Amino acid sequence: MAKLPELYLAVDVEADGPIPGPYSMISLGIAVVGRPDLTFYTELRPISDDFVPAALAVSGLDRDRLLREAPPAAEAMAAAASWINGLRRIGRPVFLAGPAVFDGMFVHWYFQRFLGKSPFSNSGAGIDLRSYWMGMTGCEWVSSRKSIIKQQLKLNDLPHTHHAGEDASELAQVFEAVLDSRRRQE
């Protein structure tokens, strides 16, 4: 039996503060690189009364509506894990974010806290777009921002909206272009 290919899952979160626990992940988007038909999006009910108004404002989500209508974190994360695990029939899911530190911190913490395990492994390890770009191009950190990567790859028509689903799709398209660029250099 042939080994299944890696599936890079571009992940984006919106949160109402800088760290999970005291603050909440309020939306989660996932898009499979190279497969625009494979996406996942959910909003989440806040888990804490604390929030940073400026952080909440970035997403444009209404906290009161989320408290009334969004699924509880355990339900949202179970749906995300089920969707990710369902992809295992076609490939091996690999976490991808930009930056992986922020998005990965929330996603890993939420999976561990509400499900007891992460579909991305116990370590929560994954690919960081900026680090990958630095390794591929030899640039410095300051030149590895996603906006610069998009500019260098002529992806100027990809907006960054601060909607987790849309931004996950944006990241998937950026990483697909990065991989294509790497292949052309080989």
N, C-alpha and C positions, 0 to 999 in steps of 0.2 A: 504494500500500500504506500502511495506517495505521501511524503510529508506535506502537511498543509502550509500554505504561505502565511507569513506574518500579515496581520491586518493592523494598520496604524489607526488608532482611534483618537482623533483630535477632540480634546475635551476643553470646555470652557465653563466657568462658573461665574455667577454674580453673587455677591455677598453683601451683607449690611454692616460689615466691620472687617478688621484686618486678620483675625484668627478665628478658627472654629472653636465652638464651645461657648465662650462668652458671647459670640456673635453667630449669625446664621448664614448658611448658604441658602439663597432664596431662589436660584434657578440653576439648572444643569443642562448643558447641551453636549451631544456627542455626534460626531460625523466620521464615517469611515473614509480614509484617504483613498481617492480614486474610485469611490462608489457613492456618488451624490444621492443615490436612491436609498442609502442606508444611514438614517439619522434617528436620533432620540432626543427628546426634550421633555423636561418636567419643571414645574415650579414646586417649591417646597414651603410648607408652613414654617415660619420662624420658630426656633427652639428656645429662644431667650427673649426676655423683655428688653434687653440692651441692644442698641444699634447706634451707628454713627450716621447722622443725617446726611452728610456729604457722600458717604459710601453708598447709602441706600439710593440717593438721588442719581447716581451714575447709571443704574439699571432702568430707572423710570418706573419700576414696579411699585404698586400701591401696597404698603405693608398691611393696612387694615383688610384689604381684599385677600391677601395671602393668608392672613390669620383666619378668615372666614371660609375660604374656598380651596386653598391649596392642600394637596395631600400631606399627611404627617410625614416626617423625615423617613421613618422606617418603611412606610409604604412606597415612597418615591424611590428610595435607594434599592428596595427589593425589585421594583420595576426596572430600574437601571441595570441591576445585576442580572436579572432574567434576560434582558435584551442583549447585554454583552455576552452572556454565556450561550445564548442562542446563535451567536455568530461563530461559535467554535465548530460548527458543521462545515464552514467554508474557510476558516483560517484560525490563526492564533492571535488573539487580541493583545496589542501592545499600547500602553498609555502614551499619549503625546499631548503636550501642552506648551504654551509659550506665554508666560513663564511656568515651568513645571512646579516651581517652588510654591507659588500661590495656589494655583488650581489643584495641583497634586495634594497639597496639604489639606485642603477642604475635602476633596473627594476621598482620599485615603482615610481621614479621620471619620467622615460620615459613614463609609462602609464599615469600618471597624466598630464604631460606636453603635450603629443601629442594626448591623447584620452579623457582627462578630468576625467577618472576614471580607476580603476584597477580591473581586474577580480578576484584579490585576496582580495578585500575589500578596503575600504577607508584608513584603517590604514596600509595596506601593511604588516600586521603581518604574521609571519610564523615560521617555525621550523629552528633552528640553529643546525647543526650536532654536533658541539663541545659542546654546552650547553646540548643537549640531552644526549650525551655520559657521560658528567660529572654527570648529575643527575642519570643516570642509574648505573654507576660504582662507583661513589663517588670519582673519581680521581680529581686531581688538573688541572687547565687550561693548564699547561705546558705538561700534558700527554694526551691532548685531540686533538692533531693535527690529521688530516685525515691520514697521513702516519703511525702514531702510531696505530690508530684504525684499519687500514688495516692490519698492522703487527699482532696485537692481535687477529684479526679474521681470520688470515691466508689467506688474499686476496692479496698476493704478486704479482699475475699475472695481476692485474688491473693497467694499466699505467695511468699517469696523463700527458696529451699531450699539454695542453693549447689551445686546439680546443674546443670551447664552447659546441658543440654537443657531442663530445666524453667525455668531462669531466662531462657533465650532466649525461650521461649514467654511468660513473664511480661512481658518487655520488649516483645514484639510486641503484646500486648494493651494495655499501657500506651500505646505509641505510637499504636495504632489509636484509642484514646480521646482522646489529645491531638489527633490529626488531626480527629476528629469534633467536638471542642470548638472547634477553629479554624474549621471549616466553619460551625458554628452562629453564630459571632461575625461572620461575613462578611455 
